[in-house]
Amino acid sequence: MTDASEVTLEAAGPENASLLANLLELYVHDLGEIFPVAIGADGRFGYEWLPLYWSEPGRRFPFLIRVRGQLAGFVLAMRGSPATDDPDDFDVAEFFVLRGHRRDGVGGHAAFLLWDRLPGRWIVRVSEANRAGLLFWRRTVDAFARGSFSETGRAGSPHGWRVFTLRSDGQGANALEVRGDDGHSCA
Ligand SMILES: CC(C)(COP(=O)(O)OP(=O)(O)OC[C@H]1O[C@@H](n2cnc3c(N)ncnc32)[C@H](O)[C@@H]1OP(=O)(O)O)[C@@H](O)C(=O)NCCC(=O)NCCS
């Protein structure tokens, strides 16, 4: 199991745009098992919102996940969630761990780092058809929030959504008792 101290969340700048675009191809392909995703004539799915992550500072937050310095995934987060009316809510837009790093605690550690980095109310939306994602978020949100979260349903097509709501105070204080003082352990 990867130790929390080995996982970093690195803010991604515009110089990382093509790297993120490449990882997004893998991510969208993975999600193609759940949603119908259309591939372009150039053999790429594309992700039209990526440039917004550098043109809307303060509202969009792109991160790379690294394990011992090696690329292991990415997170795209934003302020304003399609699931709520509060423009200050944070929302996990996209979250991806490379297959070679899965089931090793990397995603959990990265989520803890994300919520600690940006304090406030967080919304996580996951398709009911994304079984792995749903189990991952239910467990990870619960571990971070120590049970103080809500999970609600939301209609969607072709599948409904589960919507998790939790708070971060930026200190990880909610989970300090179980994590100890030396880092995170949500796995
Ligand atoms: C979902 C995802 C981010 C999980 O990342 P990860 O690094 O493998 O997650 P972790 O190792 O931290 O898992 C923590 C816990 O979540 C649950 N979990 C994670 N993946 C699971 C899976 N495939 N099946 C069942 N439970 C799973 C388990 O309880 C796991 O603990 P355990 O391994 O001790 O049983 C990763 O599988 C992924 O990138 N999937 C494709 C993209 C995606 O669906 N993103 C989420 C969109 S909402």
The ligand as an ORCA input file, in Angstrom:
! r2SCAN-3c Opt
* xyz 0 1
  C     -12.003      5.360     -8.825
  C     -10.478      5.522     -8.758
  C     -10.123      7.002     -8.727
  C      -9.996      4.858     -7.450
  O      -8.594      5.119     -7.284
  P      -7.650      4.146     -6.438
  O      -6.341      4.812     -6.262
  O      -7.649      2.794     -7.055
  O      -8.453      4.072     -5.049
  P      -7.891      3.571     -3.613
  O      -6.817      2.542     -3.809
  O      -7.538      4.770     -2.795
  O      -9.205      2.854     -3.032
  C      -9.725      3.134     -1.743
  C     -10.922      2.234     -1.506
  O     -11.961      2.549     -2.459
  C     -12.645      1.320     -2.820
  N     -12.363      0.999     -4.217
  C     -11.509      1.621     -5.060
  N     -11.537      1.042     -6.262
  C     -12.420      0.023     -6.190
  C     -12.856     -0.957     -7.106
  N     -12.397     -1.018     -8.376
  N     -13.781     -1.875     -6.684
  C     -14.259     -1.843     -5.436
  N     -13.860     -0.926     -4.495
  C     -12.958     -0.016     -4.872
  C     -12.066      0.246     -1.921
  O     -12.805      0.253     -0.704
  C     -10.656      0.766     -1.698
  O     -10.027      0.228     -0.554
  P      -9.332     -1.260     -0.634
  O      -8.483     -1.276     -1.866
  O      -8.549     -1.321      0.640
  O     -10.474     -2.241     -0.715
  C      -9.771      4.800     -9.957
  O     -10.258      3.485    -10.046
  C     -10.014      5.491    -11.300
  O      -9.298      6.420    -11.663
  N     -11.054      5.007    -12.042
  C     -11.366      5.526    -13.369
  C     -11.871      6.963    -13.355
  C     -13.016      7.160    -12.394
  O     -13.983      6.408    -12.336
  N     -12.907      8.258    -11.611
  C     -13.927      8.665    -10.669
  C     -14.950      9.428    -11.403
  S     -16.266      9.946    -10.286
*
